[in-house]
Structures are given as structure tokens and as C-alpha cells.
Amino acid sequence: MGNHSRKTSETSLKIIEAVGELDSASLTKISDYTDIPTSTLHTHLQTLKQNEYLQKKDSEYRLGMKIFHLGEKARRRDERYQIAKEEAWQLSNRVGEEVSFAVEENGRMMIIYDEITAPSEEGFQVGRYFNIHSSACGKAALAEFSDERIRDIIDKRGLKKHTGNTITSRSRLFHEIQQIREQGYAVNKQEELEGLRAVAVAINEPDGDLFGTLDISGPPYRLPDDEIIADRLQEAVDNIEQSIKNSHV
């Protein structure tokens, strides 16, 4: 009974993730994407729809707003995230570029807050996952971890290639992590997305554990030198870390 229940739960979660990746899809398309038989899939889809995790319009399924509701609750689970949001907003206004606050979870980086001065584009990366080896925020996080933990993450997540600049060699990644530890910031040289460059700095808890990361990103032609960006980030990170420390008093 226990194994059956677990398999049922895993199937439902697989379906939710598939619908999220497909944006909107019919039963047949979801079946092809997941390799789940349509008869089994139909039962799960009906249950997920009844429980508001999925919505159906015409013949296609899409994620329900209940998932957004739960995501917002997760984003508010740590009230100190608001400290990072406010500092990111102020920094974005000072530099005129996109500033993101991300946290590591299960070997990936999740954008919690994404601040940008253009209202039409505000927050377009919120909720997005980034691979930890190919993003500035991810590499800044890795530099805070032990080598053993880094190897565990690589074993689980791999080193997927996204662009011609993506690091796919363990030795090269560890070499860059050592550089990050020495210089205090990480750089994404269009390794996750073509046309996107980013510089990130880690934010630490008072006990030294990783709290999250702050990064500035934009087109390579528009961003200043890495050191200049890192200095601006470090000032904001120092403010966040001090506020976090004060919140413990």
C-alpha cells in the first residue's frame, strides 16, 4: 500500500511538472511527453483538476492559480527575504539594471525576487530555476559549499550544456569555484542564456551558512566591468547581512 501511494503521488507530481513545462497541453500531448498511458493519465488529471492544481480550458490543461498561491506562501516562509527584496529594489534603481535575489534548494537556484526599473518587465524571472553550475547566482552559492557537497550536487544534477560557454567539466568548474572564493564574486558569461551576463555575490547568515545570492544581470555590451558590479553588489550584500544580524538580536 505504501509503495502504491508513493507511486501515485510521484505520477501526479510528474504530471504537474509536465504541464508546467508544456504551458498548456491536451491529454494526448501530456501522455506523449510523460510516457504515461492516457487511461492512467486521465484519472490523475481529473483528480488534480478537482483539487484545483490544474485547470482545463477546451481540451487543454494548464496550471491552476492554486500553485501560485502556494508558491507565494513558500516565498514568504522567511520574513528576512523581504530585507533582500528591498535592498535589491534600491540597488536596481541605483544601477539601472536587473537585480535578482535567489536561494539554493535541492541543488538548483530559484529566483525569489527580481527587481527591474522597467515596469513592463518587472519580475519576469521570479519563480525561475537556474542550474547551479551555469549561473552566476549558482556559482556564487557553490563557492560557499564544501567540495563534498559540490560533488553531491553535480552527481544529482549533472553539468548540462546550455550554450557554447557552459562549463561542463568538473575540473574546470572546481577551478572557477576556487577563483570565486578568492575574488568574492561569480560571473555568468552567457553560460545559461545567450545574451545574458551576470555577476553575483553570496549573502551569508550570521553563522556563515548561505542565505542566498544577489546578482546584477543584463546584456554584455551594457554592463560595466565585473569588479565595478561586484563592488556595488557587495555594498548591498553587506547591508542585507547586517539587517539579518540585527533581526537575530
FIPADREN-8330 format. One record per residue (C-alpha): residue number from 1; residue in one letter; x, y, z. Coordinates in steps of 0.02 Angstrom, whole numbers, plus 50000, padded with zeros to 5 digits. Layout:
BEGIN
R / seq / type / px / py / pz
R / NUM / A / X / Y / Z
...
***
This chain:
BEGIN
R / seq / type / px / py / pz
R / 1 / M / 50000 / 50000 / 50000
R / 2 / G / 50141 / 50119 / 50045
R / 3 / N / 50234 / 50092 / 49881
R / 4 / H / 50072 / 50111 / 49782
R / 5 / S / 50031 / 50276 / 49867
R / 6 / R / 50206 / 50341 / 49837
R / 7 / K / 50199 / 50294 / 49653
R / 8 / T / 50030 / 50378 / 49637
R / 9 / S / 50098 / 50537 / 49715
R / 10 / E / 50252 / 50532 / 49605
R / 11 / T / 50143 / 50514 / 49450
R / 12 / S / 50035 / 50663 / 49498
R / 13 / L / 50188 / 50770 / 49532
R / 14 / K / 50264 / 50717 / 49366
R / 15 / I / 50104 / 50772 / 49278
R / 16 / I / 50103 / 50942 / 49364
R / 17 / E / 50284 / 50972 / 49314
R / 18 / A / 50248 / 50916 / 49136
R / 19 / V / 50100 / 51035 / 49118
R / 20 / G / 50210 / 51174 / 49186
R / 21 / E / 50344 / 51138 / 49057
R / 22 / L / 50218 / 51123 / 48915
R / 23 / D / 50121 / 51279 / 48971
R / 24 / S / 49958 / 51211 / 48904
R / 25 / A / 49929 / 51038 / 48832
R / 26 / S / 49800 / 50908 / 48787
R / 27 / L / 49787 / 50737 / 48867
R / 28 / T / 49872 / 50657 / 48717
R / 29 / K / 50015 / 50781 / 48718
R / 30 / I / 50043 / 50758 / 48905
R / 31 / S / 50040 / 50570 / 48881
R / 32 / D / 50171 / 50580 / 48743
R / 33 / Y / 50278 / 50695 / 48849
R / 34 / T / 50271 / 50590 / 49007
R / 35 / D / 50251 / 50414 / 48935
R / 36 / I / 50101 / 50390 / 49049
R / 37 / P / 49957 / 50292 / 48968
R / 38 / T / 49806 / 50400 / 48930
R / 39 / S / 49691 / 50293 / 49038
R / 40 / T / 49803 / 50317 / 49191
R / 41 / L / 49835 / 50498 / 49147
R / 42 / H / 49650 / 50541 / 49133
R / 43 / T / 49618 / 50485 / 49313
R / 44 / H / 49762 / 50589 / 49381
R / 45 / L / 49712 / 50741 / 49278
R / 46 / Q / 49535 / 50734 / 49345
R / 47 / T / 49597 / 50722 / 49525
R / 48 / L / 49719 / 50868 / 49501
R / 49 / K / 49582 / 50971 / 49420
R / 50 / Q / 49458 / 50935 / 49560
R / 51 / N / 49588 / 50990 / 49686
R / 52 / E / 49624 / 51150 / 49587
R / 53 / Y / 49806 / 51110 / 49545
R / 54 / L / 49758 / 51107 / 49361
R / 55 / Q / 49629 / 51198 / 49258
R / 56 / K / 49552 / 51139 / 49094
R / 57 / K / 49504 / 51255 / 48953
R / 58 / D / 49427 / 51173 / 48800
R / 59 / S / 49531 / 51015 / 48781
R / 60 / E / 49692 / 51078 / 48859
R / 61 / Y / 49758 / 51076 / 49037
R / 62 / R / 49859 / 51213 / 49120
R / 63 / L / 49923 / 51250 / 49294
R / 64 / G / 49795 / 51315 / 49417
R / 65 / M / 49819 / 51475 / 49517
R / 66 / K / 49822 / 51370 / 49674
R / 67 / I / 50003 / 51329 / 49634
R / 68 / F / 50041 / 51515 / 49627
R / 69 / H / 49954 / 51536 / 49794
R / 70 / L / 50062 / 51400 / 49873
R / 71 / G / 50217 / 51472 / 49791
R / 72 / E / 50183 / 51641 / 49869
R / 73 / K / 50168 / 51558 / 50039
R / 74 / A / 50336 / 51473 / 50010
R / 75 / R / 50413 / 51639 / 49959
R / 76 / R / 50353 / 51718 / 50121
R / 77 / R / 50412 / 51575 / 50231
R / 78 / D / 50563 / 51677 / 50287
R / 79 / E / 50520 / 51857 / 50330
R / 80 / R / 50702 / 51904 / 50301
R / 81 / Y / 50676 / 51880 / 50115
R / 82 / Q / 50589 / 52048 / 50119
R / 83 / I / 50752 / 52127 / 50175
R / 84 / A / 50836 / 52060 / 50018
R / 85 / K / 50691 / 52119 / 49909
R / 86 / E / 50700 / 52298 / 49973
R / 87 / E / 50889 / 52305 / 49952
R / 88 / A / 50876 / 52230 / 49777
R / 89 / W / 50747 / 52361 / 49728
R / 90 / Q / 50856 / 52503 / 49791
R / 91 / L / 51009 / 52434 / 49701
R / 92 / S / 50913 / 52411 / 49539
R / 93 / N / 50862 / 52593 / 49544
R / 94 / R / 51041 / 52648 / 49577
R / 95 / V / 51121 / 52547 / 49437
R / 96 / G / 50976 / 52545 / 49314
R / 97 / E / 50993 / 52358 / 49286
R / 98 / E / 50902 / 52199 / 49338
R / 99 / V / 50941 / 52139 / 49514
R / 100 / S / 50889 / 51966 / 49575
R / 101 / F / 50886 / 51880 / 49743
R / 102 / A / 50897 / 51690 / 49733
R / 103 / V / 50906 / 51545 / 49855
R / 104 / E / 50976 / 51370 / 49835
R / 105 / E / 50861 / 51222 / 49856
R / 106 / N / 50894 / 51042 / 49807
R / 107 / G / 51044 / 51087 / 49701
R / 108 / R / 50962 / 51222 / 49598
R / 109 / M / 50940 / 51410 / 49614
R / 110 / M / 50767 / 51486 / 49625
R / 111 / I / 50737 / 51670 / 49590
R / 112 / I / 50634 / 51736 / 49736
R / 113 / Y / 50635 / 51920 / 49691
R / 114 / D / 50680 / 52002 / 49527
R / 115 / E / 50687 / 52191 / 49529
R / 116 / I / 50698 / 52296 / 49372
R / 117 / T / 50665 / 52479 / 49337
R / 118 / A / 50557 / 52449 / 49182
R / 119 / P / 50378 / 52418 / 49247
R / 120 / S / 50329 / 52315 / 49095
R / 121 / E / 50467 / 52189 / 49131
R / 122 / E / 50466 / 52188 / 49321
R / 123 / G / 50489 / 52018 / 49398
R / 124 / F / 50490 / 51917 / 49238
R / 125 / Q / 50616 / 51793 / 49311
R / 126 / V / 50527 / 51766 / 49477
R / 127 / G / 50500 / 51582 / 49509
R / 128 / R / 50627 / 51530 / 49380
R / 129 / Y / 50751 / 51390 / 49414
R / 130 / F / 50933 / 51412 / 49362
R / 131 / N / 51060 / 51273 / 49354
R / 132 / I / 51188 / 51295 / 49489
R / 133 / H / 51340 / 51267 / 49376
R / 134 / S / 51290 / 51385 / 49235
R / 135 / S / 51225 / 51539 / 49326
R / 136 / A / 51315 / 51675 / 49423
R / 137 / C / 51199 / 51652 / 49572
R / 138 / G / 51229 / 51465 / 49568
R / 139 / K / 51418 / 51475 / 49559
R / 140 / A / 51419 / 51605 / 49699
R / 141 / A / 51321 / 51480 / 49804
R / 142 / L / 51435 / 51335 / 49759
R / 143 / A / 51586 / 51434 / 49818
R / 144 / E / 51509 / 51437 / 49992
R / 145 / F / 51490 / 51247 / 49999
R / 146 / S / 51614 / 51111 / 50040
R / 147 / D / 51692 / 51018 / 49894
R / 148 / E / 51600 / 50862 / 49951
R / 149 / R / 51432 / 50948 / 49941
R / 150 / I / 51475 / 51018 / 49770
R / 151 / R / 51516 / 50843 / 49707
R / 152 / D / 51350 / 50780 / 49776
R / 153 / I / 51255 / 50916 / 49683
R / 154 / I / 51346 / 50879 / 49521
R / 155 / D / 51309 / 50693 / 49541
R / 156 / K / 51125 / 50733 / 49561
R / 157 / R / 51102 / 50874 / 49436
R / 158 / G / 51242 / 50846 / 49312
R / 159 / L / 51327 / 50982 / 49208
R / 160 / K / 51202 / 51011 / 49069
R / 161 / K / 51261 / 51115 / 48922
R / 162 / H / 51150 / 51265 / 48883
R / 163 / T / 51263 / 51371 / 48772
R / 164 / G / 51437 / 51361 / 48698
R / 165 / N / 51503 / 51445 / 48856
R / 166 / T / 51428 / 51324 / 48982
R / 167 / I / 51554 / 51238 / 49096
R / 168 / T / 51531 / 51051 / 49075
R / 169 / S / 51695 / 50991 / 49152
R / 170 / R / 51708 / 50955 / 49338
R / 171 / S / 51890 / 51007 / 49346
R / 172 / R / 51854 / 51172 / 49258
R / 173 / L / 51706 / 51206 / 49372
R / 174 / F / 51809 / 51174 / 49528
R / 175 / H / 51946 / 51286 / 49460
R / 176 / E / 51821 / 51428 / 49436
R / 177 / I / 51745 / 51399 / 49608
R / 178 / Q / 51917 / 51424 / 49683
R / 179 / Q / 51933 / 51588 / 49588
R / 180 / I / 51763 / 51642 / 49654
R / 181 / R / 51818 / 51603 / 49833
R / 182 / E / 51971 / 51712 / 49808
R / 183 / Q / 51890 / 51861 / 49721
R / 184 / G / 51724 / 51858 / 49815
R / 185 / Y / 51605 / 51858 / 49666
R / 186 / A / 51546 / 51746 / 49524
R / 187 / V / 51518 / 51786 / 49341
R / 188 / N / 51400 / 51707 / 49214
R / 189 / K / 51474 / 51733 / 49041
R / 190 / Q / 51318 / 51689 / 48941
R / 191 / E / 51328 / 51512 / 49009
R / 192 / E / 51142 / 51489 / 49045
R / 193 / L / 51066 / 51602 / 48912
R / 194 / E / 51139 / 51683 / 48758
R / 195 / G / 51147 / 51871 / 48779
R / 196 / L / 51139 / 51868 / 48969
R / 197 / R / 51288 / 51912 / 49077
R / 198 / A / 51277 / 51920 / 49266
R / 199 / V / 51384 / 51948 / 49419
R / 200 / A / 51332 / 51878 / 49588
R / 201 / V / 51387 / 51887 / 49769
R / 202 / A / 51336 / 51767 / 49907
R / 203 / I / 51236 / 51825 / 50059
R / 204 / N / 51279 / 51735 / 50220
R / 205 / E / 51189 / 51702 / 50383
R / 206 / P / 51272 / 51764 / 50544
R / 207 / D / 51338 / 51586 / 50571
R / 208 / G / 51418 / 51585 / 50398
R / 209 / D / 51289 / 51474 / 50312
R / 210 / L / 51222 / 51529 / 50142
R / 211 / F / 51065 / 51635 / 50150
R / 212 / G / 51051 / 51673 / 49965
R / 213 / T / 51133 / 51770 / 49824
R / 214 / L / 51114 / 51940 / 49745
R / 215 / D / 51156 / 51970 / 49563
R / 216 / I / 51154 / 52106 / 49430
R / 217 / S / 51120 / 52046 / 49253
R / 218 / G / 51099 / 52117 / 49080
R / 219 / P / 51166 / 52117 / 48902
R / 220 / P / 51357 / 52103 / 48898
R / 221 / Y / 51376 / 52264 / 48797
R / 222 / R / 51284 / 52366 / 48930
R / 223 / L / 51359 / 52306 / 49093
R / 224 / P / 51515 / 52388 / 49166
R / 225 / D / 51670 / 52289 / 49218
R / 226 / D / 51642 / 52141 / 49333
R / 227 / E / 51738 / 52223 / 49476
R / 228 / I / 51628 / 52378 / 49470
R / 229 / I / 51470 / 52272 / 49475
R / 230 / A / 51541 / 52165 / 49616
R / 231 / D / 51580 / 52319 / 49721
R / 232 / R / 51401 / 52381 / 49702
R / 233 / L / 51333 / 52210 / 49746
R / 234 / Q / 51447 / 52192 / 49896
R / 235 / E / 51384 / 52354 / 49970
R / 236 / A / 51204 / 52292 / 49957
R / 237 / V / 51251 / 52120 / 50024
R / 238 / D / 51337 / 52200 / 50173
R / 239 / N / 51176 / 52295 / 50211
R / 240 / I / 51072 / 52136 / 50198
R / 241 / E / 51190 / 52037 / 50309
R / 242 / Q / 51189 / 52174 / 50440
R / 243 / S / 51000 / 52182 / 50439
R / 244 / I / 50990 / 51993 / 50455
R / 245 / K / 51110 / 52001 / 50601
R / 246 / N / 51008 / 52137 / 50684
R / 247 / S / 50850 / 52032 / 50662
R / 248 / H / 50930 / 51898 / 50772
R / 249 / V / 50963 / 52019 / 50914
***
